[in-house]
Structures are given as structure tokens and as C-alpha cells.
Amino acid sequence: MNTADLLSPHKRERRKQDRPGELLEAALDLFVEKGFAATRMEEVAARAGVSKGTLFLYFPSKEDLFKAVVRASIIEPVNQGAVEVAHFQGSAGELLEWMMLQWWHRYGDTKASGISKLVMSEASNFPDLALFYRTEVIEPGHALVRNALQKGIDQGEFRAVDVELAVHSFMAPLLFLVMWKHSMGPCCPSHEQIDPAAFISQHAQLLVNGLSRH
């Protein structure tokens, strides 16, 4: 028996361990390219280089597959960000700008940001998935922003404002950037492109100045 034969079982084991990630990567590609309704499980399996039966062993339905993609691509970064927010050293205004920039770097500037466009365009046709996304992604994310805003108010850094409305003021430019990126952005000439980091920093300053008590 040669060395290749001795190593092959280990290689097969590593391949099996890597397979869920490969399936999620293929699914993310197709969901972003085609949307949820138009993506077929057969296409995901083919993109990942496995049989349809293998795909169903890991994910019994397209809905399960979508939820797994969202958990891996969005929920995990949100949970990681929550830990870092809790240990942030700085003013509430600095925290808001940091959160916006981190949101872009960890999500908006990645392929996974296409999920936001997918949910916005198809939520009404798939209410169960819309509820899942709201519960697992939107509500935890809004809670992080809400807590940062309330902290600024409690510390006297921010004016007393309607926090729920301020959360939307925080999120609106980020969602605009994502929609721009996955729609008109690729079609516009270079001189009309938006620098995401510069745009976010400017909006954060406008937001913080508007909230400031001074």
C-alpha cells in the first residue's frame, strides 16, 4: 500500500467535513444570482459538485438550506459583533460610526449582502422565511443599535429622541448601499460610483451631530 492509499481515508473524511460549507457556498452564490424562488436544489447540488441526494442528506428542503445560509453568512457575524460592541471603549457617537463601518466590512461588502435584496424582493411571497429573517437577523441587529442609541441618551451625549425611529435612520443608508451594490451600482460609470466607507462615515457624522445635545 502506497502513501496515497494510506492518506485517502483521511482525505475523504476532510472532504466530508468540508461538504456542508461547500453546499452553503454554492447555495449562497445561486440565491444571490437568481433569488430564492428561481433557485433549484438540483442547481445547488451541481454547483457544489455533489448529487441531489447528498444535498438532501444535509438540508431536507430549500427553506432549510436558505436558513442555514443566513445563519452562516449573517447571524454569526452579528453575534460576533454583539460581543465586540459590549466591550467597545469610546463615546456613543464613536460606537455608532464603528458599528456602521463594521456592518459594511463584515456584511455589506461581502457576497452575502445580496441576501438583503433577496428578502426585500421576495418576502411577500415567502412569509415564513420573512418571519425567520425578521426574528433571527433584523430584530437582534436593531437591538444592538437601539442599545447604543439609548446608551448615548442615558449618558447625556444624545438628545432624547424616538429611539425606534433613530434605529431606522441608522440602518437606512446601509440598506441603500446594499441595494445600490446589487442593482444600479454595476451599471454606473466610475465617476458615479459611491465610496462606501466615505459615505458611511459622512452619514455617521450627520447622524451623531443631529443626535448631539450640544
Backbone as JSON, one array per atom type, in Angstrom:
{
  "sequence": "MNTADLLSPHKRERRKQDRPGELLEAALDLFVEKGFAATRMEEVAARAGVSKGTLFLYFPSKEDLFKAVVRASIIEPVNQGAVEVAHFQGSAGELLEWMMLQWWHRYGDTKASGISKLVMSEASNFPDLALFYRTEVIEPGHALVRNALQKGIDQGEFRAVDVELAVHSFMAPLLFLVMWKHSMGPCCPSHEQIDPAAFISQHAQLLVNGLSRH",
  "N": [[0.86, -1.2, 0.0], [0.64, 2.17, -0.92], [1.69, 5.56, -0.06], [-0.3, 7.37, -0.83], [-2.57, 5.78, -0.78], [-2.75, 5.28, 1.94], [-3.32, 7.78, 2.93], [-5.72, 8.45, 1.79], [-8.24, 7.75, 3.15], [-8.27, 9.7, 5.18], [-8.3, 11.98, 3.68], [-10.78, 11.69, 2.48], [-12.38, 11.91, 4.73], [-11.88, 14.56, 5.53], [-12.93, 15.79, 3.3], [-15.63, 15.15, 3.6], [-16.21, 16.52, 5.94], [-15.88, 19.12, 5.08], [-17.93, 19.42, 3.32], [-20.61, 20.48, 4.05], [-20.05, 23.26, 4.25], [-19.24, 23.79, 1.64], [-21.6, 23.28, 0.26], [-23.23, 25.29, 1.32], [-21.89, 27.52, 0.38], [-22.22, 27.24, -2.39], [-25.0, 27.44, -2.5], [-25.41, 30.03, -1.51], [-24.21, 31.53, -3.58], [-26.02, 30.99, -5.71], [-28.51, 31.8, -4.68], [-28.07, 34.55, -4.43], [-27.51, 35.21, -7.07], [-29.85, 34.39, -8.48], [-32.11, 34.58, -6.88], [-34.51, 33.45, -4.39], [-36.85, 31.97, -5.18], [-36.3, 31.19, -7.83], [-34.09, 29.58, -7.65], [-33.02, 26.25, -7.82], [-32.84, 23.13, -6.13], [-31.4, 21.14, -7.43], [-29.63, 22.62, -8.96], [-28.03, 23.76, -7.0], [-26.8, 21.49, -5.94], [-25.39, 20.62, -8.22], [-23.69, 22.83, -8.6], [-22.12, 22.6, -6.34], [-20.92, 20.22, -6.85], [-21.97, 17.73, -6.12], [-24.34, 15.01, -5.65], [-27.92, 15.35, -5.95], [-29.19, 13.89, -3.99], [-27.24, 13.76, -2.0], [-27.15, 16.44, -1.21], [-29.71, 16.68, -0.05], [-29.37, 15.09, 2.15], [-28.06, 16.68, 3.94], [-29.55, 19.05, 3.99], [-32.86, 19.11, 4.2], [-34.79, 20.56, 2.77], [-35.36, 23.36, 0.53], [-35.94, 25.6, 1.96], [-34.79, 25.01, 4.46], [-32.14, 25.0, 3.65], [-31.78, 27.66, 2.87], [-32.13, 28.97, 5.35], [-29.93, 27.97, 6.7], [-27.86, 29.12, 5.21], [-28.29, 31.82, 5.8], [-27.84, 31.8, 8.57], [-25.11, 31.14, 8.67], [-23.9, 33.14, 7.14], [-24.83, 35.62, 7.98], [-26.01, 35.72, 10.62], [-24.03, 34.68, 12.33], [-21.85, 36.62, 12.03], [-23.24, 38.83, 13.14], [-23.66, 38.02, 15.79], [-21.01, 37.85, 16.64], [-20.29, 40.52, 16.39], [-21.91, 41.62, 18.37], [-20.69, 40.85, 20.73], [-18.32, 42.31, 20.58], [-19.29, 44.92, 20.57], [-20.22, 45.12, 23.17], [-17.85, 45.39, 24.55], [-16.77, 47.71, 23.71], [-14.7, 50.58, 23.75], [-15.19, 53.87, 24.12], [-16.93, 56.85, 23.0], [-20.54, 57.18, 22.66], [-21.18, 58.18, 20.18], [-18.89, 57.58, 18.68], [-19.1, 54.85, 18.82], [-21.42, 54.36, 17.3], [-20.56, 55.09, 14.69], [-18.47, 53.25, 14.36], [-19.93, 50.84, 14.45], [-21.5, 51.06, 12.12], [-19.54, 51.08, 10.1], [-18.35, 48.59, 10.56], [-20.49, 46.93, 10.02], [-20.66, 47.23, 7.28], [-18.12, 46.28, 6.41], [-18.15, 43.61, 7.28], [-20.46, 42.53, 6.3], [-21.99, 44.08, 4.33], [-20.07, 44.53, 2.31], [-19.62, 42.04, 1.35], [-20.37, 39.02, -0.49], [-22.63, 37.93, 0.64], [-24.33, 40.01, 1.21], [-26.18, 40.22, -0.77], [-28.33, 38.79, 0.07], [-29.99, 40.49, 1.47], [-31.23, 42.03, -0.53], [-32.6, 39.95, -1.79], [-34.43, 39.15, 0.23], [-35.95, 41.49, 0.56], [-37.19, 41.67, -1.93], [-38.6, 39.28, -2.21], [-40.01, 38.69, 0.07], [-42.8, 38.94, 0.49], [-43.84, 36.81, -0.9], [-42.91, 34.63, 0.41], [-43.72, 34.27, 3.31], [-43.06, 32.84, 5.66], [-40.29, 32.56, 5.57], [-39.65, 35.24, 5.6], [-40.5, 35.93, 8.16], [-38.73, 34.37, 9.65], [-36.3, 35.65, 8.94], [-36.74, 38.21, 9.92], [-36.95, 37.67, 12.67], [-34.52, 36.37, 13.32], [-32.47, 37.91, 12.23], [-33.06, 40.74, 11.7], [-34.32, 41.74, 14.09], [-32.4, 41.13, 16.24], [-30.23, 42.67, 15.25], [-31.3, 45.27, 15.21], [-31.69, 45.57, 17.91], [-29.08, 45.81, 18.89], [-28.35, 48.3, 17.8], [-30.3, 49.91, 18.94], [-29.66, 49.73, 21.67], [-27.17, 51.02, 21.69], [-27.88, 53.61, 20.94], [-29.61, 54.28, 23.05], [-27.83, 54.19, 25.14], [-26.26, 56.43, 24.58], [-28.15, 58.43, 25.01], [-28.81, 58.05, 27.72], [-26.37, 58.67, 28.9], [-26.23, 61.32, 28.48], [-25.09, 62.26, 26.17], [-26.49, 62.21, 23.78], [-29.5, 63.75, 22.5], [-32.85, 63.38, 23.8], [-34.61, 61.3, 21.9], [-36.91, 59.71, 19.59], [-36.22, 56.52, 19.83], [-36.76, 54.23, 18.33], [-37.34, 55.23, 15.77], [-34.89, 56.4, 15.28], [-33.28, 54.16, 15.03], [-33.99, 53.25, 12.49], [-33.04, 55.39, 11.01], [-30.36, 54.95, 11.31], [-30.02, 52.48, 9.99], [-30.96, 52.88, 7.38], [-29.16, 54.15, 5.39], [-27.26, 52.13, 5.12], [-28.67, 49.96, 4.1], [-29.44, 51.14, 1.73], [-26.93, 51.31, 0.43], [-26.39, 48.58, 0.04], [-28.5, 47.8, -1.66], [-27.92, 49.45, -3.82], [-25.43, 48.42, -4.55], [-26.15, 45.88, -5.52], [-27.79, 46.42, -7.63], [-28.11, 49.12, -9.33], [-25.47, 49.97, -9.09], [-23.37, 48.36, -10.46], [-23.94, 49.12, -13.04], [-23.34, 51.74, -13.44], [-21.17, 54.44, -14.48], [-17.66, 54.95, -13.64], [-17.26, 57.46, -12.42], [-19.59, 57.9, -11.13], [-19.76, 56.14, -9.09], [-20.1, 55.09, -5.67], [-18.22, 55.67, -2.79], [-18.15, 53.47, -0.32], [-17.12, 53.49, 2.39], [-16.49, 56.2, 2.81], [-19.0, 57.34, 2.4], [-20.47, 56.15, 4.48], [-19.1, 57.06, 6.77], [-19.53, 59.83, 6.55], [-22.33, 59.93, 6.76], [-22.63, 58.87, 9.31], [-21.47, 60.89, 10.85], [-23.25, 62.97, 10.33], [-25.52, 61.87, 11.5], [-24.74, 61.57, 14.2], [-24.16, 64.23, 14.87], [-26.7, 65.28, 14.58], [-27.98, 64.01, 16.67], [-26.65, 64.91, 18.86], [-26.52, 66.63, 21.97], [-25.3, 69.03, 22.08]],
  "CA": [[0.0, 0.0, 0.0], [1.47, 3.36, -1.0], [1.33, 6.67, 0.83], [-1.57, 7.95, -1.26], [-3.65, 4.93, -0.29], [-2.86, 5.46, 3.38], [-3.88, 9.09, 3.23], [-7.03, 8.66, 1.17], [-9.36, 7.81, 4.09], [-8.25, 10.98, 5.86], [-8.75, 12.97, 2.7], [-12.23, 11.55, 2.33], [-13.0, 12.43, 5.95], [-11.82, 16.01, 5.44], [-13.89, 16.19, 2.25], [-16.96, 15.05, 4.17], [-16.36, 17.61, 6.91], [-15.96, 20.38, 4.34], [-19.06, 19.44, 2.39], [-21.68, 21.45, 4.37], [-19.61, 24.59, 3.88], [-19.25, 23.89, 0.18], [-23.0, 23.37, -0.14], [-23.72, 26.62, 1.69], [-21.26, 28.48, -0.53], [-22.91, 27.12, -3.68], [-26.36, 27.95, -2.33], [-25.32, 31.49, -1.42], [-23.97, 32.03, -4.94], [-27.23, 30.9, -6.53], [-29.56, 32.66, -4.1], [-27.75, 35.93, -4.76], [-27.61, 35.38, -8.53], [-31.15, 34.09, -9.07], [-33.22, 34.74, -5.96], [-34.92, 32.21, -3.73], [-37.84, 31.21, -5.94], [-35.75, 30.66, -9.07], [-33.0, 28.64, -7.38], [-33.46, 24.86, -7.65], [-31.9, 22.32, -5.35], [-30.53, 20.44, -8.37], [-28.58, 23.55, -9.34], [-27.11, 23.9, -5.87], [-26.0, 20.26, -5.9], [-24.46, 20.64, -9.35], [-22.67, 23.85, -8.35], [-21.22, 22.08, -5.3], [-20.28, 19.01, -7.32], [-22.48, 16.54, -5.43], [-25.64, 14.6, -6.13], [-29.06, 15.95, -5.26], [-29.42, 13.1, -2.78], [-26.27, 14.19, -0.98], [-27.61, 17.73, -0.71], [-30.86, 16.49, 0.83], [-28.92, 14.49, 3.41], [-27.67, 17.77, 4.83], [-30.6, 20.07, 4.04], [-34.04, 18.42, 3.68], [-35.61, 21.4, 1.89], [-34.72, 24.61, 0.12], [-36.11, 26.52, 3.09], [-33.74, 24.69, 5.43], [-30.88, 25.43, 3.07], [-31.73, 29.12, 2.96], [-31.91, 29.35, 6.74], [-28.54, 27.65, 7.04], [-27.05, 30.14, 4.57], [-28.45, 33.05, 6.58], [-27.16, 31.63, 9.86], [-23.66, 31.14, 8.49], [-23.41, 34.35, 6.47], [-25.3, 36.87, 8.6], [-26.24, 35.64, 12.06], [-22.74, 34.51, 13.03], [-21.19, 37.92, 12.16], [-23.99, 39.69, 14.06], [-23.36, 37.57, 17.15], [-19.64, 38.25, 16.93], [-20.31, 41.97, 16.58], [-22.55, 41.93, 19.65], [-19.67, 40.69, 21.78], [-17.37, 43.42, 20.47], [-19.99, 46.14, 20.99], [-20.28, 45.11, 24.64], [-16.54, 45.74, 25.11], [-16.27, 48.89, 22.98], [-14.23, 51.69, 24.56], [-15.33, 55.11, 23.37], [-18.22, 57.54, 23.16], [-21.67, 56.59, 21.94], [-21.06, 58.61, 18.78], [-17.84, 56.76, 18.07], [-19.63, 53.49, 18.71], [-22.34, 54.29, 16.16], [-19.79, 55.08, 13.44], [-17.77, 51.98, 14.31], [-20.92, 49.81, 14.12], [-21.88, 51.19, 10.71], [-18.42, 50.64, 9.26], [-18.19, 47.15, 10.73], [-21.59, 46.3, 9.3], [-20.31, 47.2, 5.87], [-16.96, 45.42, 6.17], [-18.42, 42.2, 7.58], [-21.64, 42.05, 5.59], [-22.33, 44.82, 3.11], [-19.03, 44.4, 1.29], [-19.46, 40.62, 1.01], [-21.39, 38.44, -1.38], [-23.83, 37.62, 1.42], [-25.23, 41.16, 1.26], [-27.26, 40.02, -1.73], [-29.49, 38.21, 0.76], [-30.89, 41.59, 1.83], [-32.05, 42.31, -1.7], [-33.49, 38.8, -1.98], [-35.52, 39.19, 1.22], [-36.82, 42.62, 0.25], [-37.96, 41.45, -3.16], [-39.4, 38.06, -2.2], [-40.6, 38.44, 1.39], [-44.26, 38.8, 0.44], [-44.17, 35.51, -1.48], [-42.46, 33.58, 1.33], [-43.87, 34.89, 4.63], [-42.37, 32.09, 6.71], [-38.87, 32.94, 5.52], [-39.58, 36.64, 6.02], [-40.59, 35.91, 9.62], [-37.43, 33.86, 10.13], [-35.28, 36.68, 8.75], [-37.01, 39.3, 10.87], [-36.68, 37.21, 14.04], [-33.14, 35.94, 13.52], [-31.49, 38.88, 11.73], [-33.43, 42.15, 11.86], [-34.57, 42.11, 15.49], [-31.14, 41.23, 17.0], [-29.44, 43.79, 14.76], [-31.92, 46.51, 15.69], [-31.47, 45.64, 19.36], [-27.73, 46.34, 19.09], [-28.37, 49.74, 17.51], [-31.16, 50.54, 19.95], [-28.91, 49.82, 22.92], [-26.13, 52.04, 21.52], [-28.56, 54.91, 20.97], [-30.11, 54.53, 24.4], [-26.65, 54.47, 25.96], [-25.9, 57.83, 24.35], [-29.16, 59.27, 25.66], [-28.67, 57.9, 29.17], [-25.14, 59.32, 29.33], [-26.32, 62.74, 28.21], [-24.4, 62.61, 24.93], [-27.52, 62.41, 22.76], [-30.81, 64.27, 22.88], [-33.91, 62.39, 23.95], [-35.28, 61.16, 20.61], [-37.63, 58.45, 19.4], [-35.14, 55.58, 19.54], [-37.15, 53.31, 17.26], [-37.14, 55.93, 14.51], [-33.46, 56.6, 15.1], [-32.73, 52.9, 14.53], [-34.18, 53.22, 11.03], [-32.12, 56.37, 10.45], [-29.06, 54.28, 11.31], [-29.98, 51.37, 9.04], [-31.38, 53.25, 6.03], [-28.07, 54.31, 4.41], [-26.59, 50.85, 4.91], [-29.5, 49.19, 3.17], [-29.32, 51.81, 0.43], [-25.68, 50.89, -0.19], [-26.52, 47.19, -0.41], [-29.38, 47.77, -2.84], [-27.16, 50.07, -4.91], [-24.4, 47.48, -4.95], [-26.73, 44.73, -6.22], [-28.72, 46.84, -8.69], [-27.61, 50.13, -10.25], [-24.03, 50.19, -8.96], [-22.56, 47.79, -11.54], [-24.31, 49.69, -14.33], [-22.98, 53.16, -13.48], [-19.76, 54.71, -14.79], [-16.79, 55.06, -12.47], [-17.38, 58.75, -11.73], [-20.84, 57.91, -10.36], [-19.7, 55.12, -8.04], [-20.11, 55.59, -4.29], [-17.22, 55.13, -1.89], [-18.96, 53.08, 0.83], [-16.56, 53.92, 3.67], [-16.64, 57.65, 2.91], [-20.43, 57.61, 2.54], [-20.9, 55.74, 5.82], [-18.51, 57.97, 7.75], [-20.24, 61.11, 6.48], [-23.67, 59.78, 7.31], [-22.49, 58.68, 10.76], [-21.23, 62.2, 11.43], [-24.52, 63.7, 10.27], [-26.42, 61.27, 12.48], [-24.27, 61.89, 15.55], [-24.37, 65.67, 15.08], [-28.12, 65.51, 14.78], [-28.38, 63.48, 17.96], [-25.89, 65.54, 19.94], [-27.18, 67.65, 22.79], [-24.52, 70.28, 22.0]],
  "C": [[0.89, 1.24, 0.0], [0.94, 4.47, -0.1], [-0.02, 7.27, 0.46], [-2.75, 7.13, -0.75], [-3.85, 5.1, 1.21], [-3.55, 6.77, 3.74], [-5.31, 9.26, 2.73], [-8.2, 8.64, 2.14], [-9.44, 9.14, 4.82], [-8.72, 12.09, 4.93], [-10.26, 12.91, 2.53], [-12.96, 12.12, 3.55], [-13.01, 13.96, 5.94], [-12.82, 16.51, 4.41], [-15.3, 16.17, 2.8], [-17.22, 16.18, 5.15], [-16.52, 18.96, 6.22], [-17.24, 20.52, 3.55], [-20.18, 20.42, 2.79], [-21.3, 22.87, 3.99], [-19.63, 24.8, 2.38], [-20.68, 24.0, -0.35], [-23.58, 24.75, 0.16], [-23.14, 27.68, 0.76], [-21.94, 28.44, -1.9], [-24.32, 27.7, -3.6], [-26.36, 29.47, -2.25], [-25.12, 32.1, -2.8], [-25.27, 32.08, -5.73], [-28.36, 31.76, -5.98], [-29.32, 34.12, -4.47], [-27.92, 36.18, -6.26], [-29.04, 35.32, -9.03], [-32.35, 34.4, -8.18], [-33.64, 33.4, -5.39], [-35.82, 31.36, -4.62], [-37.21, 30.52, -7.15], [-34.63, 29.66, -8.85], [-33.57, 27.25, -7.14], [-32.38, 24.08, -6.91], [-30.94, 21.57, -6.26], [-29.36, 21.33, -8.79], [-27.55, 23.7, -8.23], [-26.2, 22.68, -5.8], [-24.97, 20.25, -7.01], [-23.34, 21.65, -9.13], [-21.65, 23.37, -7.32], [-20.52, 20.8, -5.71], [-20.7, 17.75, -6.59], [-23.82, 16.16, -6.06], [-26.74, 15.32, -5.36], [-29.35, 15.21, -3.96], [-28.49, 13.48, -1.65], [-26.69, 15.52, -0.37], [-28.75, 17.56, 0.28], [-30.49, 15.79, 2.14], [-28.58, 15.58, 4.43], [-28.8, 18.78, 5.03], [-31.87, 19.5, 3.39], [-34.91, 19.24, 2.72], [-34.85, 22.66, 1.52], [-34.84, 25.65, 1.23], [-35.05, 26.28, 4.16], [-32.38, 25.16, 4.94], [-30.73, 26.94, 3.18], [-31.45, 29.59, 4.38], [-30.48, 29.08, 7.17], [-27.58, 28.67, 6.43], [-27.1, 31.44, 5.38], [-27.72, 32.95, 7.91], [-25.65, 31.74, 9.71], [-23.15, 32.49, 8.0], [-23.76, 35.64, 7.19], [-25.37, 36.77, 10.11], [-24.93, 35.49, 12.83], [-21.97, 35.83, 13.12], [-21.9, 38.87, 13.12], [-23.69, 39.31, 15.51], [-21.94, 37.96, 17.56], [-19.57, 39.75, 17.2], [-20.91, 42.36, 17.91], [-21.56, 41.83, 20.79], [-18.71, 41.87, 21.76], [-18.0, 44.75, 20.88], [-20.0, 46.24, 22.51], [-18.97, 45.55, 25.27], [-15.95, 46.99, 24.45], [-15.88, 49.99, 23.96], [-14.31, 52.97, 23.73], [-16.7, 55.71, 23.61], [-19.31, 56.82, 22.38], [-21.62, 56.97, 20.46], [-20.02, 57.81, 18.03], [-18.31, 55.33, 17.87], [-20.56, 53.37, 17.5], [-21.58, 54.24, 14.84], [-19.05, 53.75, 13.27], [-18.73, 50.85, 13.89], [-21.31, 49.86, 12.65], [-20.78, 50.69, 9.79], [-18.2, 49.13, 9.35], [-19.29, 46.39, 10.0], [-21.25, 46.17, 7.81], [-19.17, 46.22, 5.6], [-17.31, 43.94, 6.31], [-19.61, 41.64, 6.8], [-21.87, 42.77, 4.26], [-21.35, 44.63, 1.98], [-18.76, 42.95, 0.91], [-20.57, 40.17, 0.08], [-22.7, 38.22, -0.66], [-24.81, 38.79, 1.47], [-26.35, 41.06, 0.24], [-28.49, 39.4, -1.11], [-30.48, 39.3, 1.13], [-31.81, 41.94, 0.66], [-33.05, 41.19, -1.95], [-34.69, 38.88, -1.04], [-36.48, 40.33, 0.91], [-37.72, 42.35, -0.94], [-38.91, 40.26, -3.08], [-40.12, 37.78, -0.89], [-42.1, 38.18, 1.33], [-44.69, 37.44, -0.12], [-43.77, 34.35, -0.56], [-42.51, 34.12, 2.77], [-43.16, 34.15, 5.75], [-40.88, 32.44, 6.74], [-38.69, 34.39, 5.95], [-39.64, 36.74, 7.54], [-39.29, 35.41, 10.24], [-36.37, 34.94, 10.05], [-35.49, 37.83, 9.73], [-36.61, 38.91, 12.28], [-35.2, 36.98, 14.28], [-32.1, 37.0, 13.13], [-31.87, 40.31, 12.1], [-33.57, 42.53, 13.33], [-33.29, 42.14, 16.33], [-30.27, 42.41, 16.56], [-29.98, 45.12, 15.26], [-31.7, 46.67, 17.19], [-30.09, 46.21, 19.67], [-27.71, 47.85, 18.88], [-29.18, 50.48, 18.56], [-30.41, 50.74, 21.26], [-27.83, 50.9, 22.84], [-26.74, 53.44, 21.58], [-29.03, 55.26, 22.38], [-28.96, 54.84, 25.36], [-26.24, 55.93, 25.82], [-26.87, 58.79, 25.02], [-28.98, 59.24, 27.17], [-27.43, 58.62, 29.7], [-25.16, 60.82, 29.08], [-25.6, 63.19, 26.96], [-25.38, 62.93, 23.82], [-28.77, 63.05, 23.36], [-31.79, 63.12, 23.08], [-34.72, 62.37, 22.65], [-36.09, 59.87, 20.61], [-36.6, 57.42, 18.94], [-35.5, 54.65, 18.39], [-36.98, 53.95, 15.88], [-35.66, 56.14, 14.23], [-32.77, 55.33, 14.61], [-32.85, 52.84, 13.01], [-33.28, 54.25, 10.35], [-30.71, 55.81, 10.37], [-28.98, 53.27, 10.17], [-30.21, 51.8, 7.59], [-30.22, 53.41, 5.05], [-27.32, 53.01, 4.14], [-27.37, 49.98, 3.93], [-29.5, 49.82, 1.78], [-28.06, 51.36, -0.3], [-25.77, 49.47, -0.74], [-27.39, 47.11, -1.66], [-28.67, 48.38, -4.05], [-26.13, 49.09, -5.46], [-24.96, 46.36, -5.82], [-27.75, 45.13, -7.29], [-28.05, 47.82, -9.63], [-26.09, 50.3, -10.21], [-23.2, 49.64, -10.1], [-22.82, 48.41, -12.91], [-23.84, 51.14, -14.5], [-21.5, 53.34, -13.82], [-18.97, 54.98, -13.52], [-16.99, 56.36, -11.71], [-18.68, 58.85, -10.93], [-20.85, 56.86, -9.24], [-19.61, 55.78, -6.67], [-19.0, 54.9, -3.51], [-17.93, 54.76, -0.59], [-18.43, 53.6, 2.16], [-16.73, 55.42, 3.87], [-18.1, 58.02, 3.12], [-20.9, 57.3, 3.95], [-20.35, 56.69, 6.88], [-19.23, 59.31, 7.74], [-21.63, 61.0, 7.09], [-23.61, 59.61, 8.83], [-22.28, 60.02, 11.45], [-22.5, 63.05, 11.42], [-25.48, 63.19, 11.34], [-26.02, 61.68, 13.9], [-24.46, 63.38, 15.85], [-25.83, 66.0, 15.31], [-28.62, 65.05, 16.12], [-27.77, 64.24, 19.13], [-26.69, 66.6, 20.68], [-26.48, 69.0, 22.66], [-24.44, 70.69, 20.54]]
}
